[in-house]
Amino acid sequence: MPHTSGEHSTRTVLVTGATGNVGPYAVRQLLEAGANVRALVLKDDPNLHRLPDGVELHYGDLADPDSVEAALPGVDGVFWMWPFFALSTATAPAVLERIAAHAGRVAVVSSVGVHLGIEPVDNNCHAYLEKLLEQTELEWTFLRTTGFMANALGFAPQIRTSGTVQFPYGDAVRTSVHESDLAAVGVRALTEDGHAGQKYLVTGPEALSQREQVQIIGDVLGRTLVWEDIHHDAARKAMVDTGWPPSYADGALDYFADLCVTPEPGSTVVADTTGRPARSFREWAVEHADAFR
Ligand SMILES: NC(=O)c1ccc[n+]([C@@H]2O[C@H](COP(=O)([O-])OP(=O)(O)OC[C@H]3O[C@@H](n4cnc5c(N)ncnc54)[C@H](OP(=O)(O)O)[C@@H]3O)[C@@H](O)[C@H]2O)c1
């Protein structure tokens, strides 16, 4: 049976998307916080090496709610991520029903797009997950994140080979967040009281244009990198060719165009909830420098 945790802190947490950009940080930080941690992973997941010792692996597929059920007995909280690129949200209601039958708390990775009211209207979006959660008795926390600093890894092949990044909207100003900081806010929401019902806008500490992010990567590498704006349509074709659903590519590129005019909003949620400053893009670039060499 679900329990609302009140003064009791969460002890057993299931992390979905555990081997992605955010999941390994969440798993590690939950272990450090003393929680029992379960990772929901696909069979034959090639990224299991990203997970630390001490986490329990549970094989399950969000496309198959019964397979998720097996990971849930004894779980207090769920760090919930939906892999939108790989999977529609058709099974999300059934997955959440099973979560709600066991857990008391959920921290869901959502998006700045919901904060800004610009998410697409169909159901394959973060706003839909939020709506489903609002219809439950769960203690939920929404992590409405800006773009991940890890998105800059998309520029790595161009940086490694030519040093010229060809992409549109170099002047788009973002408040990108370090994946570890996003995880940290979710971990607080699951292990401390006081975060239920919060719709957190989770951002990095600074506003930087895409061009400035690339300059910082160049500084860290000791190389001069060049940003070259290309046409929206050329980038859209390249994104769709590499697997982006067309509607997602359109949404992202239109958003970047808007960010050339109106910078992405920032918040102090990371510092306020974790008690430490949010990590800068330069810190992220130093940690990931080898990916660009
Ligand atoms: N990137 C951004 O800038 C951004 C901005 C706002 C919101 N978000 C949201 O952030 C969330 C987390 O993103 P992320 O970058 O950490 O994700 P990610 O790196 O793409 O990882 C997706 C994770 O889900 C797993 N997965 C894929 N299909 C699955 C399935 N059918 N059942 C169970 N697990 C499955 C993947 O496993 P494998 O390792 O086997 O592939 C991987 O662990 C997503 O909901 C995304 O929409 C991202």
The ligand as an SDF file (V2000), in Angstrom:
LIG
                    3D

 48 52  0  0  0  0  0  0  0  0999 V2000
   18.1670   16.7040  -22.8200 N   0  0  0  0  0  0  0  0  0  0  0  0
   17.5540   17.8000  -22.4350 C   0  0  0  0  0  0  0  0  0  0  0  0
   18.0210   18.9120  -22.6690 O   0  0  0  0  0  0  0  0  0  0  0  0
   16.2350   17.6840  -21.7080 C   0  0  0  0  0  0  0  0  0  0  0  0
   15.5320   18.8550  -21.4210 C   0  0  0  0  0  0  0  0  0  0  0  0
   14.3170   18.7550  -20.7210 C   0  0  0  0  0  0  0  0  0  0  0  0
   13.8480   17.5150  -20.3270 C   0  0  0  0  0  0  0  0  0  0  0  0
   14.5620   16.3920  -20.6310 N   0  0  0  0  0  0  0  0  0  0  0  0
   14.0460   15.0850  -20.1850 C   0  0  0  0  0  0  0  0  0  0  0  0
   14.9840   14.4680  -19.3230 O   0  0  0  0  0  0  0  0  0  0  0  0
   14.6350   13.0850  -19.1890 C   0  0  0  0  0  0  0  0  0  0  0  0
   15.9010   12.3010  -19.0350 C   0  0  0  0  0  0  0  0  0  0  0  0
   16.6700   12.4530  -20.1820 O   0  0  0  0  0  0  0  0  0  0  0  0
   18.0670   11.7310  -20.3520 P   0  0  0  0  0  0  0  0  0  0  0  0
   18.8330   12.6200  -21.3040 O   0  0  0  0  0  0  0  0  0  0  0  0
   18.6500   11.3330  -19.0620 O   0  0  0  0  0  0  0  0  0  0  0  0
   17.6150   10.4500  -21.1070 O   0  0  0  0  0  0  0  0  0  0  0  0
   18.5170    9.5710  -22.0200 P   0  0  0  0  0  0  0  0  0  0  0  0
   19.9550    9.8710  -21.7550 O   0  0  0  0  0  0  0  0  0  0  0  0
   17.9640    9.6420  -23.4100 O   0  0  0  0  0  0  0  0  0  0  0  0
   18.2290    8.1520  -21.4020 O   0  0  0  0  0  0  0  0  0  0  0  0
   17.0300    7.4970  -21.5520 C   0  0  0  0  0  0  0  0  0  0  0  0
   17.0430    6.3540  -20.5490 C   0  0  0  0  0  0  0  0  0  0  0  0
   15.8290    5.6190  -20.6540 O   0  0  0  0  0  0  0  0  0  0  0  0
   16.1530    4.2690  -20.9260 C   0  0  0  0  0  0  0  0  0  0  0  0
   15.1040    3.6960  -21.7560 N   0  0  0  0  0  0  0  0  0  0  0  0
   14.9130    3.8420  -23.0830 C   0  0  0  0  0  0  0  0  0  0  0  0
   13.8060    3.1780  -23.4610 N   0  0  0  0  0  0  0  0  0  0  0  0
   13.3100    2.5880  -22.3390 C   0  0  0  0  0  0  0  0  0  0  0  0
   12.2000    1.7570  -22.0840 C   0  0  0  0  0  0  0  0  0  0  0  0
   11.3530    1.3820  -23.0580 N   0  0  0  0  0  0  0  0  0  0  0  0
   11.9780    1.3230  -20.8220 N   0  0  0  0  0  0  0  0  0  0  0  0
   12.8360    1.6730  -19.8110 C   0  0  0  0  0  0  0  0  0  0  0  0
   13.9000    2.4710  -19.9940 N   0  0  0  0  0  0  0  0  0  0  0  0
   14.1350    2.9160  -21.2390 C   0  0  0  0  0  0  0  0  0  0  0  0
   17.4950    4.3090  -21.6030 C   0  0  0  0  0  0  0  0  0  0  0  0
   18.1230    3.0630  -21.5300 O   0  0  0  0  0  0  0  0  0  0  0  0
   19.3370    2.6960  -22.5380 P   0  0  0  0  0  0  0  0  0  0  0  0
   20.5900    3.1120  -21.8400 O   0  0  0  0  0  0  0  0  0  0  0  0
   19.2240    1.2150  -22.7110 O   0  0  0  0  0  0  0  0  0  0  0  0
   19.0700    3.4380  -23.8170 O   0  0  0  0  0  0  0  0  0  0  0  0
   18.1770    5.3730  -20.7840 C   0  0  0  0  0  0  0  0  0  0  0  0
   18.5960    4.8770  -19.5370 O   0  0  0  0  0  0  0  0  0  0  0  0
   13.7610   12.7540  -20.3950 C   0  0  0  0  0  0  0  0  0  0  0  0
   12.4390   12.5870  -19.9590 O   0  0  0  0  0  0  0  0  0  0  0  0
   13.8550   14.0300  -21.2410 C   0  0  0  0  0  0  0  0  0  0  0  0
   12.6760   14.2500  -21.9760 O   0  0  0  0  0  0  0  0  0  0  0  0
   15.7440   16.4530  -21.3030 C   0  0  0  0  0  0  0  0  0  0  0  0
  1  2  1  0
  2  3  2  0
  2  4  1  0
  4  5  1  0
  4 48  2  0
  5  6  2  0
  6  7  1  0
  7  8  2  0
  8  9  1  0
  8 48  1  0
  9 10  1  0
  9 46  1  0
 10 11  1  0
 11 12  1  0
 11 44  1  0
 12 13  1  0
 13 14  1  0
 14 15  2  0
 14 16  1  0
 14 17  1  0
 17 18  1  0
 18 19  2  0
 18 20  1  0
 18 21  1  0
 21 22  1  0
 22 23  1  0
 23 24  1  0
 23 42  1  0
 24 25  1  0
 25 26  1  0
 25 36  1  0
 26 27  1  0
 26 35  1  0
 27 28  2  0
 28 29  1  0
 29 30  1  0
 29 35  2  0
 30 31  1  0
 30 32  2  0
 32 33  1  0
 33 34  2  0
 34 35  1  0
 36 37  1  0
 36 42  1  0
 37 38  1  0
 38 39  2  0
 38 40  1  0
 38 41  1  0
 42 43  1  0
 44 45  1  0
 44 46  1  0
 46 47  1  0
M  CHG  2   8   1  16  -1
M  END
$$$$
